[in-house]
Amino acid sequence: MKILLKNFLIFLIIFLILAGVLSLLGSSGAKTEQISVSQLVTEVSTGQVKTIALTGNRLDVVLNNGQRQLAYKGDGDFIALLKNYGVDQNKLNSFEFQVKNSSGQSIWATTILPIGIPLIFIIGFFVFLQRQMRGAGNQAFKFGESQAREIGPLDKKTKITFKDVAGVSEAKSELGEIIEFLKNPRKFINLGAKIPKGVLLVGGPGTGKTLLARAVAGEANVPFFHISGSEFVEMFVGVGASRVRDLFRRAKKNLPCIIFIDEIDAVGRQRGAGLGGSHDEREQTLNQILVELDGFEPNIGLVVMAATNRPDILDPALLRPGRFDRKVILDMPSIKDREEILKIHSQNKPLASTVNLKKVAERTPGFSGADLSNLMNEAAILTARRNKNKIGQLEILESIEKVLLGPERRSRVFSEKEREISAYHEAGHALVAHELPGCDKVQKVSIISRGQAGGYTLITPEEDKYLKNKNEFLDNVAGLLGGFVAEEETFKQTTTGSSSDLKKATDLIKRMVTQFGMSDLLGPRTFGEKEELIFLGREISEQRDYSEKTAQLIDEEVSKLITLCYNKAKEIVKNKKAYLEKIAKLLLEKETLEKNEFEKIFTTP
């Protein structure tokens, strides 16, 4: 209705403008006065007439003073008529007399156009409204059609292949047979093999699930239908199921092809666990997906791929054999994979000769492919801001800190006392981490404020680690408490700057005791069961499966281990106080210490 009203107002404005223009055109020039033939004879007799133009029976008169007049004669010759009125021959020769042939153009210009154009405009407007109403009716019938976007094999602009996807070598290997089947299905059919109907891509946000699915279609050179799980569900009952049917109908007309459902957990959550019982629209949509997955033979050339980062909440019926029976895991990229990803995202960016992407990869543990893409983009923006022509190593390393902690906040002015406290705090972190073998290497120490942090110590591993032992956890907790201890030893009191460190340390120790079985007192078992409401998709409570006495033992063990780490950090700070002073003074002077400068402190006598 709003669209129709908007169109009506547009047409009305155009109509008024057009009517005004026609009115101006029709009234352009001097005003014309209509007179009788007898009055015209009088004006001719008195010598007031300059020209007379005869067109049919119409007489267009121009007087000597420029005034225009209009008269109509009867039948017969006009000059003869003037003579009959007794006009002298000299007066007849005193004005210019023109005879013009009447034409259709003048009739169009004076009569038909002023009426015809608005009439045509009005008729066109009503025809347009009729089509709009008909289109709105058609849209109602198309409401149940699939909104999937199709990427054809000939679409060179959006087509990608495995060479555009770095890392995930195991996932590529798993999906290789899907590609081989879509290219050469007879090879599998002759052996009686059935290709999986559904492939579920599981990985954290930004690990490249959608990119990998598109690459499979690009490698196989088949159509790719992409739709999000949320696009199925509407407020009207049955629309989601209708769209599922239409999607599979479209796909079967374009065999072989791939259907990709992104974020399938939007419709694939476990049934009966949410609001609305078993009759809500989302569950009806899921039921239709299950039916469609069973509704085609495995070797017809249709492969359904889906992506999620919450496989734990999916309905078991989705994951049974014959549906999504192939699960492909996409982990966070390793150092080698991160370096390859960085190379891909830097292809269209001018890099300085000093850039070492391997060093960048070492500083970015836990970064996903999307994070690394954002990192290179931030580095390019920073380079442009500094009016440089090439992206340097410094810009990339600064962008890592921006992605992790936020932009620099140099406008956040600290007093000299606060700067000193921040310097000793960060020096404590760095010193304890450097001295303990279970901690990772210190890459950078800074007292420049970023995000909510007044300063930061960047500690990253030199190689990928997937397992940690108890001693490494305890050393890391001691490193977290290093800032707290340094403040206490130097200023004999602590500040609120340690609150985040204390929280992280407590959480880590509690996980060691309750989840990892790393407590000598409590033994190798876990404590507490997580409860989750699936329709909310997040943890809301923890159910105790232990007694109050055990809860007291857990608290005592957590306090005991934190005290152990605190004493370890305190011993290092006391014994190495000279190094603490050196680090803090250099931070106050330079504000930032890179790895080489930091290591030099311990090698210089």
Disulfide bonds with the S-S distance in Angstrom:
none
